Amino acid sequence: MLANNANGSPLLGSREVQVVAPGVFTIGLQGNSLAVETDQGLLIIDSGPAPHLVPGALESLREHTDKPVRWIVYSHGHLGYNYGVPGFLEAAAERGEPRPTLIAHENVVRRYRRYLETAGLQNHINTRQFRRPIEDFPVVPPLTFPDQTYQESLTLGSTGRTVRLLWAPSETDDVTAVWLPEDRILYGSAAVINGIPNIGTPMRTMRDTVRWADTLDRLAALDPAVLIPEFGDVVRDRPAEQLTATARALRWLRDAVVERLNRGMGVDDIVHDVKYPAELFDVPWMRENYGHRDYIVRDVVRSETGWWDGNPTNLHPSRPADAAAVRADAITDKQAVLDHAARLRDADRVQDALHVVDLLALAPGDDPEVQRARELKAELCALRAKQATSYVSRSFYRTSR
């Protein structure tokens, strides 16, 4: 998850250095990017979205510690989290310090290669999800591949504070959680955010709901006293209970979806049929401030079924523009469609109005009624954005075409 606080993401916190415990700091380069003091030097988790941000972060960090940076650990392989690596390498060279070792889970390498292959696609997705012009994203992502990888776990620190890197597959298959056993401090990385797990994001690859739940249970078994999420406030009140409760909610939701699939229900009916237990979902750490429970439903369905929605019209469909054109041509009173959509809007049935207006809005050409339909659709999308709780949903409504 690449995020930008300028666009109002509810998950991002302060860019200032925050002291979590003696020798443990959040440094705000990307969410709760972290700095940990060890006898061998500093461990940095996530170097941030750009090298030019690094000097300021280091200057603030140096008010608390002057140790050299010994390791830079990648929390996971999403774009933007470690674009700042060159800034750390340059800072080390300027101070005459050894080059920091870059460490990541082995799956980051495969992900980075895929992102280089699909750079254009990633930019098109990100421009919509984060409401930024495509020019903001580099044509070739400035990825720095890790020097060292691991599979299941890796222990750093030969004396003094021990740091354990733990594979924590969740939002991605390359997530690294960080465990400080003597301090009982857990950095949850992309497995833990201040909101409902980010499963099923509309334009992303599938994420495994049960695997995420399994990871949360394994992290909870460490019995942390302090939990640092990737985004959001540090958790000091029964953090293990929050982890297990989230895992329990994910398993409940998967069971609820599968039970309905077994009855032959389709995904849209399931989305509207599931009733969510308040004790599992109406809790602070399951707020839909970035992801959404509907997204999880759809990802579970995707994991168990194919791409077809069951409508034979969509089995071998026409090109979208051609289908939209013939639907619009079939409507002899196009103004009636516009009027009906407007009535639905005025009755606060905005989603229903969107379904109606698409009878015209998706058609090609510059027919006046079609142009008015597009304008009405843009208005409806703006209204839906105000209704949406999820940052991602708001982004897609506001970047609608």
C-alpha positions as CSV (number, residue, x, y, z in Angstrom):
1,M,0.0,0.0,0.0
2,L,1.6,3.2,-1.2
3,A,0.1,6.2,0.6
4,N,0.4,10.0,0.6
5,N,-0.8,12.1,3.5
6,A,-1.4,15.1,1.2
7,N,-4.3,13.2,-0.3
8,G,-6.0,12.7,3.1
9,S,-5.3,9.1,3.8
10,P,-6.6,8.5,7.4
11,L,-3.8,6.0,8.1
12,L,-0.8,8.2,7.9
13,G,0.6,9.8,11.0
14,S,3.2,12.4,11.9
15,R,6.5,12.8,10.0
16,E,8.1,13.6,13.3
17,V,10.3,11.2,15.2
18,Q,8.3,9.5,18.0
19,V,9.9,7.6,20.9
20,V,8.1,4.3,21.4
21,A,10.5,2.9,24.0
22,P,14.2,3.5,24.9
23,G,16.1,3.1,21.6
24,V,12.9,2.4,19.5
25,F,11.6,5.2,17.4
26,T,9.0,5.7,14.6
27,I,10.5,8.1,12.0
28,G,7.5,8.8,9.8
29,L,9.1,8.3,6.4
30,Q,6.3,6.0,5.3
31,G,3.7,5.4,7.9
32,N,5.4,4.1,11.1
33,S,8.7,3.5,9.5
34,L,11.0,2.5,12.4
35,A,14.5,3.0,13.8
36,V,15.8,0.5,16.4
37,E,19.1,0.9,18.4
38,T,21.3,-2.1,18.7
39,D,24.9,-2.6,19.8
40,Q,25.9,-3.0,16.2
41,G,24.2,0.2,15.0
42,L,20.7,1.3,13.9
43,L,18.2,-0.9,12.2
44,I,15.9,1.1,9.9
45,I,12.6,-0.4,8.7
46,D,11.5,1.3,5.5
47,S,13.5,4.1,4.0
48,G,10.5,6.1,2.7
49,P,9.2,7.4,-0.7
50,A,12.1,9.5,-1.8
51,P,15.8,10.1,-1.0
52,H,15.4,13.9,-0.4
53,L,13.3,13.1,2.7
54,V,16.1,11.2,4.3
55,P,18.4,14.0,5.5
56,G,15.5,15.7,7.5
57,A,14.5,12.4,9.0
58,L,18.1,11.6,10.0
59,E,18.6,15.0,11.4
60,S,15.6,14.5,13.7
61,L,16.7,11.0,14.6
62,R,20.2,12.3,15.5
63,E,18.6,14.3,18.3
64,H,18.0,10.9,20.0
65,T,20.8,8.7,18.8
66,D,24.1,9.1,16.8
67,K,24.6,5.4,16.0
68,P,25.4,4.5,12.4
69,V,22.8,2.9,10.3
70,R,23.8,-0.8,10.1
71,W,20.8,-2.4,8.4
72,I,17.8,-1.3,6.3
73,V,15.0,-3.8,6.4
74,Y,12.1,-3.7,3.8
75,S,8.8,-4.2,5.5
76,H,7.4,-5.6,2.2
77,G,7.8,-5.0,-1.5
78,H,5.1,-2.4,-2.3
79,L,6.3,0.5,-4.4
80,G,7.4,3.6,-2.6
81,Y,8.3,2.2,0.7
82,N,12.1,2.0,0.0
83,Y,12.7,4.6,-2.7
84,G,14.7,6.4,0.0
85,V,17.5,3.8,0.2
86,P,20.0,5.9,-1.9
87,G,19.5,8.7,0.6
88,F,20.6,6.5,3.5
89,L,23.5,5.1,1.5
90,E,24.7,8.6,0.6
91,A,24.4,9.7,4.3
92,A,26.5,6.8,5.5
93,A,29.2,7.5,2.9
94,E,29.3,11.2,3.9
95,R,29.8,10.2,7.5
96,G,32.5,7.7,6.5
97,E,30.4,4.8,7.8
98,P,30.1,1.3,6.3
99,R,27.4,0.8,3.7
100,P,24.2,-0.4,5.5
101,T,23.1,-3.9,4.5
102,L,19.7,-4.0,2.8
103,I,17.6,-7.0,4.0
104,A,14.2,-8.3,2.8
105,H,12.2,-11.4,2.6
106,E,13.1,-13.4,-0.5
107,N,9.8,-12.9,-2.2
108,V,10.5,-9.1,-2.5
109,V,13.0,-9.9,-5.3
110,R,10.2,-11.6,-7.3
111,R,7.8,-8.8,-6.6
112,Y,10.3,-6.2,-7.7
113,R,10.9,-8.0,-11.0
114,R,7.2,-8.1,-11.6
115,Y,6.9,-4.4,-10.9
116,L,9.6,-3.6,-13.4
117,E,7.7,-5.7,-16.0
118,T,4.4,-4.1,-15.2
119,A,5.5,-0.5,-14.4
120,G,3.0,1.1,-16.6
121,L,0.1,-0.9,-15.2
122,Q,1.2,0.0,-11.6
123,N,1.3,3.6,-12.5
124,H,-2.2,3.5,-13.9
125,I,-3.5,1.8,-10.8
126,N,-1.7,4.2,-8.4
127,T,-2.9,7.3,-10.2
128,R,-6.5,6.3,-9.4
129,Q,-6.0,4.7,-6.0
130,F,-4.0,7.7,-4.7
131,R,-5.6,10.5,-6.7
132,R,-2.4,11.7,-8.2
133,P,-1.4,12.5,-11.8
134,I,0.4,9.8,-13.6
135,E,3.3,12.1,-14.1
136,D,4.0,11.8,-10.3
137,F,5.0,8.2,-10.8
138,P,8.4,7.3,-12.4
139,V,8.2,5.5,-15.7
140,V,10.7,3.0,-14.3
141,P,10.3,2.6,-10.5
142,P,13.6,3.4,-8.7
143,L,13.9,0.0,-7.0
144,T,17.0,-0.9,-5.0
145,F,17.2,-4.7,-4.7
146,P,18.2,-6.1,-1.3
147,D,21.7,-7.3,-0.5
148,Q,20.4,-10.2,1.7
149,T,17.2,-12.2,1.9
150,Y,15.8,-14.7,4.2
151,Q,13.0,-17.3,4.2
152,E,11.3,-17.8,7.6
153,S,13.2,-15.7,10.1
154,L,16.5,-13.9,10.6
155,T,18.1,-12.8,13.9
156,L,20.1,-9.6,13.9
157,G,22.4,-8.4,16.8
158,S,25.2,-10.5,18.2
159,T,25.3,-8.7,21.5
160,G,22.8,-6.5,23.4
161,R,19.3,-6.0,21.9
162,T,18.1,-8.9,19.8
163,V,16.1,-8.2,16.7
164,R,14.2,-11.0,14.9
165,L,12.8,-10.6,11.4
166,L,9.8,-12.8,10.9
167,W,8.1,-13.7,7.6
168,A,4.5,-12.5,8.1
169,P,2.5,-13.1,4.8
170,S,-0.6,-10.9,4.8
171,E,-1.1,-7.9,2.5
172,T,1.7,-9.4,0.4
173,D,3.6,-12.6,0.4
174,D,6.9,-10.8,1.3
175,V,6.0,-9.0,4.6
176,T,8.6,-8.8,7.3
177,A,7.4,-8.2,10.9
178,V,10.0,-7.2,13.5
179,W,10.1,-8.7,17.0
180,L,12.2,-7.3,19.9
181,P,12.0,-10.2,22.4
182,E,13.7,-8.5,25.3
183,D,11.4,-5.4,25.0
184,R,8.3,-7.4,23.9
185,I,7.8,-4.9,21.1
186,L,6.3,-6.1,17.9
187,Y,6.3,-4.1,14.6
188,G,3.4,-5.6,12.7
189,S,4.4,-4.3,9.3
190,A,1.8,-4.6,6.5
191,A,0.0,-7.3,8.5
192,V,-1.3,-4.7,10.9
193,I,-2.8,-1.3,10.1
194,N,-5.1,1.0,12.0
195,G,-8.2,-0.4,10.2
196,I,-9.8,-3.5,8.6
197,P,-7.2,-5.6,6.8
198,N,-6.5,-4.4,3.3
199,I,-7.8,-7.5,1.5
200,G,-9.5,-7.3,-1.9
201,T,-8.5,-3.8,-2.9
202,P,-10.4,-3.4,-6.2
203,M,-7.5,-3.1,-8.7
204,R,-4.9,-5.3,-6.9
205,T,-4.0,-9.0,-7.0
206,M,-5.8,-11.4,-4.7
207,R,-4.8,-11.6,-1.0
208,D,-5.3,-14.7,1.0
209,T,-7.7,-14.1,3.9
210,V,-7.0,-17.2,5.9
211,R,-3.2,-16.8,5.5
212,W,-3.5,-13.3,6.9
213,A,-5.5,-14.6,9.8
214,D,-2.9,-17.3,10.4
215,T,-0.1,-14.7,10.5
216,L,-2.0,-12.6,13.0
217,D,-2.4,-15.6,15.3
218,R,1.3,-16.4,15.1
219,L,2.2,-12.8,15.9
220,A,-0.3,-12.8,18.8
221,A,1.4,-15.9,20.2
222,L,4.5,-13.8,20.8
223,D,2.5,-12.0,23.5
224,P,3.7,-8.5,22.7
225,A,3.4,-5.7,25.3
226,V,3.6,-3.1,22.6
227,L,2.3,-3.3,19.0
228,I,3.5,-0.9,16.3
229,P,1.2,-1.1,13.3
230,E,2.4,-0.1,9.8
231,F,-0.1,2.8,10.0
232,G,-1.9,4.2,13.0
233,D,-1.3,4.7,16.7
234,V,0.9,2.4,18.7
235,V,-1.1,-0.2,20.6
236,R,-0.3,-0.7,24.3
237,D,-3.6,-2.0,25.6
238,R,-3.8,-5.8,25.1
239,P,-2.3,-5.9,21.6
240,A,-2.4,-9.7,21.4
241,E,-6.1,-9.6,21.9
242,Q,-6.5,-7.1,19.0
243,L,-4.5,-9.5,16.7
244,T,-6.5,-12.6,17.6
245,A,-9.8,-10.7,17.4
246,T,-8.9,-9.5,13.8
247,A,-7.9,-13.1,12.9
248,R,-11.2,-14.4,14.3
249,A,-13.2,-11.8,12.3
250,L,-11.4,-12.8,9.0
251,R,-12.1,-16.5,9.6
252,W,-15.7,-15.7,10.4
253,L,-16.1,-13.7,7.2
254,R,-14.6,-16.4,5.0
255,D,-16.9,-19.0,6.6
256,A,-19.9,-16.8,6.0
257,V,-19.0,-16.3,2.3
258,V,-18.3,-19.9,1.7
259,E,-21.6,-21.0,3.3
260,R,-23.4,-18.7,0.8
261,L,-21.3,-19.9,-2.1
262,N,-22.4,-23.4,-1.2
263,R,-26.0,-22.3,-1.5
264,G,-25.3,-21.1,-5.1
265,M,-25.3,-17.4,-4.3
266,G,-23.4,-14.9,-6.5
267,V,-21.0,-12.4,-5.2
268,D,-23.2,-9.3,-5.4
269,D,-26.0,-11.1,-3.5
270,I,-23.5,-12.2,-0.9
271,V,-22.2,-8.7,-0.4
272,H,-25.7,-7.6,0.5
273,D,-26.7,-10.7,2.5
274,V,-23.9,-11.0,5.0
275,K,-24.7,-9.6,8.5
276,Y,-21.6,-8.6,10.5
277,P,-21.4,-9.4,14.2
278,A,-20.8,-6.2,16.1
279,E,-18.4,-7.8,18.5
280,L,-16.1,-8.7,15.6
281,F,-16.5,-5.8,13.2
282,D,-17.7,-2.7,15.2
283,V,-14.4,-2.3,17.0
284,P,-11.8,0.5,16.5
285,W,-9.2,-1.7,14.7
286,M,-11.7,-2.9,12.1
287,R,-12.8,0.5,10.9
288,E,-13.2,0.8,7.1
289,N,-10.9,3.8,6.8
290,Y,-8.8,2.3,4.0
291,G,-10.1,-1.1,3.1
292,H,-13.7,-2.4,3.3
293,R,-15.5,-5.5,4.4
294,D,-17.1,-5.8,0.9
295,Y,-13.7,-6.0,-0.6
296,I,-12.9,-9.0,1.6
297,V,-16.1,-10.7,0.5
298,R,-15.1,-10.3,-3.1
299,D,-11.6,-11.6,-2.6
300,V,-12.9,-14.7,-0.8
301,V,-15.2,-15.3,-3.7
302,R,-12.4,-14.8,-6.2
303,S,-10.3,-17.3,-4.3
304,E,-13.0,-20.0,-4.7
305,T,-14.6,-19.3,-8.1
306,G,-13.7,-18.0,-11.6
307,W,-14.2,-14.7,-13.2
308,W,-17.7,-15.2,-14.7
309,D,-20.6,-13.5,-12.9
310,G,-23.1,-16.1,-14.1
311,N,-24.9,-13.9,-16.6
312,P,-24.6,-15.5,-20.1
313,T,-24.5,-12.0,-21.7
314,N,-21.1,-11.6,-20.1
315,L,-19.6,-15.0,-21.1
316,H,-18.3,-13.7,-24.5
317,P,-19.3,-10.0,-24.4
318,S,-19.0,-7.4,-27.1
319,R,-16.3,-4.8,-26.8
320,P,-17.4,-2.4,-24.0
321,A,-17.9,0.6,-26.2
322,D,-19.9,-1.5,-28.7
323,A,-22.2,-2.9,-26.0
324,A,-22.7,0.6,-24.6
325,A,-23.6,2.0,-28.0
326,V,-26.3,-0.6,-28.7
327,R,-27.8,-0.2,-25.3
328,A,-28.0,3.6,-25.8
329,D,-29.4,3.1,-29.3
330,A,-32.2,0.9,-27.9
331,I,-33.4,3.7,-25.7
332,T,-35.8,5.9,-27.7
333,D,-36.4,8.4,-24.9
334,K,-33.0,9.2,-23.5
335,Q,-34.2,12.2,-21.6
336,A,-36.5,9.8,-19.6
337,V,-33.4,7.9,-18.5
338,L,-31.7,11.1,-17.4
339,D,-34.9,12.3,-15.6
340,H,-35.3,8.9,-13.8
341,A,-31.6,8.9,-12.7
342,A,-32.1,12.5,-11.3
343,R,-35.2,11.5,-9.4
344,L,-33.2,8.6,-7.8
345,R,-30.4,11.0,-6.9
346,D,-32.9,13.4,-5.3
347,A,-34.4,10.5,-3.3
348,D,-30.8,9.8,-2.0
349,R,-30.7,6.5,-4.0
350,V,-27.4,7.4,-5.5
351,Q,-26.2,3.9,-6.3
352,D,-29.4,3.1,-8.0
353,A,-29.1,6.3,-10.0
354,L,-25.6,5.2,-11.2
355,H,-27.0,1.9,-12.5
356,V,-29.6,3.9,-14.5
357,V,-27.3,6.6,-15.8
358,D,-24.9,4.0,-17.1
359,L,-27.4,3.0,-19.8
360,L,-26.2,6.2,-21.5
361,A,-23.1,7.4,-19.8
362,L,-20.9,4.5,-21.1
363,A,-21.9,5.0,-24.7
364,P,-19.3,6.5,-27.1
365,G,-19.7,9.6,-29.2
366,D,-20.8,13.1,-28.4
367,D,-24.6,12.8,-28.4
368,P,-26.0,15.6,-26.2
369,E,-27.9,13.2,-23.9
370,V,-24.8,11.0,-23.6
371,Q,-22.8,14.0,-22.6
372,R,-25.4,15.0,-20.0
373,A,-25.4,11.4,-18.7
374,R,-21.6,11.6,-18.2
375,E,-21.9,14.8,-16.3
376,L,-24.7,13.4,-14.2
377,K,-22.5,10.3,-13.5
378,A,-19.6,12.5,-12.4
379,E,-22.0,14.2,-10.0
380,L,-23.3,10.9,-8.7
381,C,-19.7,9.6,-8.2
382,A,-18.9,12.7,-6.1
383,L,-21.9,12.0,-4.0
384,R,-20.9,8.4,-3.5
385,A,-17.4,9.5,-2.5
386,K,-18.9,11.6,0.3
387,Q,-20.8,8.5,1.5
388,A,-17.9,6.1,1.3
389,T,-15.9,5.3,4.5
390,S,-13.0,3.7,2.7
391,Y,-10.2,5.9,1.4
392,V,-9.8,3.5,-1.5
393,S,-13.5,3.7,-2.4
394,R,-13.4,7.5,-2.3
395,S,-10.4,7.5,-4.5
396,F,-12.0,5.4,-7.2
397,Y,-15.2,7.5,-7.1
398,R,-13.2,10.7,-7.4
399,T,-11.1,9.4,-10.3
400,S,-14.0,7.9,-12.2
401,R,-14.0,8.1,-16.0
